[in-house]
Amino acid sequence: MPAPIIEVSNLRKVFEETIAIENLSFIVNPGEIVGFLGPNGAGKTTAIAILLGLITPTGGKVRIFGLDLELNRIAILQRSNFSSAYVSLPTNLKVIENLNVFARLYGVKNAKKVIDDVMEQMEVGDLRERVTGQLSAGESTRVNLCKAFLNNPELLLLDEPTASLDPDMADKVRKLLRRMQRERKISMLYTSHNMRDVEEVCDRVLFMRQGEMIAQGSPQQIMNQFQEDSLEQVFIRVARDGEIKEIPS
């Protein structure tokens, strides 16, 4: 088996007296899309921030591409990218200016063609001269995804990638992410509150509650484990009481 792209071991994060993450361990395999799920306050955002090297864990280890994150953050980030519906690009620049800036920061070769291609794929070519701060939430989400694909990442961390998109565009984005994963063998860690996204896109699901992992497996395995008919029903169970059942033998 190829080595995992992400390997998290016994991760712990404490803010003063609040335990945000406790004994979290998981892997993401090459070319795999993993849903990272849980109600608000479960610890997902903290875990993503640790994977990006933005905050330091209290304990445990993170290895990405086989490298220790603490010692190799820059080398790891050069091969990764991140997109969030809740993180804005500089609002005073035009869309094309933002993408040009990030292409230069990433050292993208043949940047004009790469930018044109990702804008066409995300159907935002008509926005290139628009000021980023004047975009709708859905338009901003798609431009953020353009930015995330500029450096052809091997690992993509996605936070609510279809938030604010209408059903038609959300469906296109889901299909695009799947196609990119197949064609480029990109590994993705995918947070979402949209369980349809997760069922359609993710190979495997990790469920967190109150900083701890409570279940993991394929979407169908998770539904079987909770004895529910959909991931949405599982999510409601987790959000309300976190009750789980053993997988029948």
C-alpha positions in Angstrom: 0.0 0.0 0.0 1.3 3.5 -0.8 2.1 5.7 2.2 -0.7 8.0 3.4 -0.8 11.6 2.2 -2.0 12.7 5.6 -1.2 10.8 8.8 -2.5 12.3 12.1 -1.5 10.5 15.3 -2.9 11.1 18.8 -3.5 14.8 18.0 -4.5 17.0 21.0 -5.2 20.7 21.2 -6.0 22.6 24.3 -6.9 26.3 24.4 -6.4 27.4 28.1 -8.9 25.0 29.8 -10.9 24.1 26.7 -10.0 20.8 25.0 -10.6 21.3 21.3 -9.2 18.0 20.1 -8.5 14.9 22.0 -6.6 11.8 20.8 -7.4 12.3 17.1 -5.9 9.8 14.7 -6.7 9.3 11.0 -5.1 8.9 7.6 -5.9 10.2 4.1 -4.7 7.9 1.3 -3.4 8.9 -2.1 -6.2 10.0 -4.4 -8.8 9.7 -1.7 -11.6 12.2 -0.9 -12.3 12.0 2.8 -15.3 13.8 4.4 -14.4 15.5 7.7 -17.7 15.9 9.5 -19.2 16.9 12.7 -21.5 19.5 14.3 -20.3 23.0 15.1 -17.7 22.9 17.9 -16.6 19.3 17.0 -13.0 20.4 16.3 -12.9 20.3 12.5 -11.7 23.9 12.0 -9.0 23.5 14.7 -7.8 20.3 13.0 -7.7 22.0 9.6 -5.8 25.0 11.0 -3.2 22.5 12.5 -2.9 20.8 9.1 -2.2 24.2 7.5 0.4 24.9 10.1 -1.5 27.9 11.4 -1.7 26.7 15.0 0.5 24.3 16.9 -0.9 21.2 18.5 -0.6 20.6 22.2 0.4 17.0 21.5 0.5 14.3 18.8 2.1 14.2 15.4 1.1 15.3 11.9 2.9 13.9 8.8 1.9 15.0 5.3 3.6 13.5 2.2 5.6 11.5 4.7 7.1 14.7 6.2 6.8 16.0 9.7 4.6 19.1 9.4 6.4 21.0 12.2 9.8 20.7 10.4 8.6 20.9 6.8 5.7 23.3 6.7 6.8 25.3 3.7 7.7 22.2 1.6 4.3 20.7 2.4 2.3 23.8 1.6 4.0 24.2 -1.7 2.4 20.9 -2.7 -1.0 21.7 -1.1 -3.8 24.2 -1.3 -6.9 25.3 0.7 -10.3 26.8 -0.2 -12.9 28.0 2.2 -16.3 29.6 1.5 -15.6 31.7 4.6 -12.1 33.1 3.7 -12.1 36.0 1.3 -9.5 36.9 -1.2 -8.3 40.6 -1.1 -11.5 42.5 -1.8 -10.1 45.6 -3.5 -8.5 43.6 -6.4 -10.2 42.5 -9.5 -10.7 38.7 -9.9 -8.0 38.4 -12.5 -5.6 40.5 -10.4 -6.1 38.2 -7.4 -5.5 35.1 -9.5 -2.4 36.6 -11.1 -1.0 37.5 -7.6 -1.5 34.0 -6.3 -0.1 32.4 -9.5 3.0 34.4 -9.0 3.2 33.5 -5.3 2.8 29.8 -6.2 5.4 30.1 -9.0 2.9 28.8 -11.6 4.4 28.3 -15.1 2.4 29.4 -18.1 0.2 31.3 -15.6 -2.1 32.9 -18.2 -3.2 29.6 -19.7 -3.6 28.0 -16.2 -5.7 30.9 -15.0 -7.9 30.8 -18.2 -8.4 27.0 -17.8 -9.4 27.1 -14.2 -11.7 30.1 -14.8 -13.4 28.2 -17.6 -13.8 25.1 -15.5 -15.4 27.1 -12.7 -17.5 29.1 -15.2 -16.2 32.5 -13.9 -14.6 33.8 -17.1 -17.1 36.7 -17.2 -16.0 37.8 -13.7 -12.4 38.5 -14.5 -12.7 42.3 -14.5 -15.1 42.4 -11.5 -13.8 43.7 -8.2 -13.6 40.7 -5.9 -15.4 42.5 -3.0 -18.4 43.0 -5.1 -19.0 39.3 -5.9 -21.9 37.3 -4.6 -21.1 34.6 -2.0 -21.5 31.9 -4.7 -19.2 33.7 -7.1 -16.6 34.2 -4.4 -16.7 30.5 -3.6 -16.0 29.6 -7.2 -13.2 32.1 -7.5 -11.7 30.7 -4.3 -11.7 27.3 -5.9 -9.9 28.7 -9.0 -7.2 29.9 -6.6 -7.0 26.5 -5.0 -6.3 24.7 -8.3 -3.7 27.1 -9.6 -0.6 25.2 -8.3 -2.0 21.8 -9.3 -1.9 20.6 -5.7 -1.4 17.0 -4.6 -3.5 17.7 -1.5 -6.5 20.0 -1.3 -8.2 21.0 2.0 -11.8 22.1 1.3 -14.0 23.9 3.7 -17.7 23.9 2.6 -16.8 24.2 -1.2 -20.4 24.3 -2.3 -21.7 26.8 0.3 -23.8 29.5 -1.2 -24.0 27.8 -4.6 -27.3 27.2 -6.3 -28.2 23.5 -6.8 -27.1 23.5 -10.5 -23.6 25.0 -9.8 -23.2 22.9 -6.6 -23.8 19.8 -8.8 -21.2 21.0 -11.3 -18.6 21.7 -8.6 -19.1 18.2 -7.1 -18.6 16.6 -10.5 -15.6 18.9 -11.2 -14.0 17.9 -7.9 -14.5 14.2 -8.7 -13.1 14.6 -12.2 -10.0 16.5 -10.9 -9.5 13.8 -8.3 -9.6 11.1 -11.0 -7.5 12.9 -13.5 -4.9 14.4 -11.2 -5.0 11.9 -8.4 -5.5 14.7 -5.9 -6.2 13.8 -2.2 -8.9 15.9 -0.6 -10.0 16.5 3.0 -13.5 17.8 2.6 -15.6 19.5 5.4 -19.3 20.1 4.7 -22.7 20.4 6.4 -24.2 19.3 3.1 -24.6 15.6 3.4 -25.6 15.2 -0.3 -22.1 16.6 -1.1 -20.5 14.0 1.1 -22.5 11.1 -0.2 -21.8 12.0 -3.8 -18.1 13.0 -3.5 -16.4 11.3 -0.6 -14.9 7.8 -0.6 -14.7 7.7 3.2 -16.1 9.7 6.1 -14.7 10.8 9.5 -17.2 11.9 12.1 -16.1 14.0 15.1 -18.0 15.1 18.1 -16.6 17.3 21.0 -13.1 17.0 19.7 -13.0 13.2 19.4 -13.4 10.8 16.5 -16.5 8.7 17.0 -16.9 6.9 13.7 -15.2 6.4 10.3 -15.8 4.4 7.2 -17.5 4.7 3.8 -20.8 6.6 3.7 -22.7 3.3 3.6 -20.7 1.9 6.5 -21.4 4.9 8.6 -25.2 4.7 7.8 -25.1 1.0 8.7 -23.2 1.7 12.0 -25.8 4.3 13.1 -28.6 2.2 11.6 -29.9 5.2 9.7 -31.0 5.6 6.0 -29.0 8.7 5.2 -25.9 10.6 6.3 -28.2 13.5 7.1 -29.9 11.4 9.7 -26.6 10.3 11.1 -25.4 13.9 11.3 -28.6 14.9 13.3 -27.9 12.0 15.7 -24.3 13.0 16.2 -25.3 16.7 16.7 -27.9 15.8 19.3 -26.3 13.1 21.4 -23.5 11.4 19.5 -24.9 7.9 20.2 -23.3 5.2 18.1 -23.7 1.5 17.7 -21.2 -1.2 16.9 -21.1 -2.4 13.3 -23.0 -5.8 13.3 -20.6 -8.7 12.8 
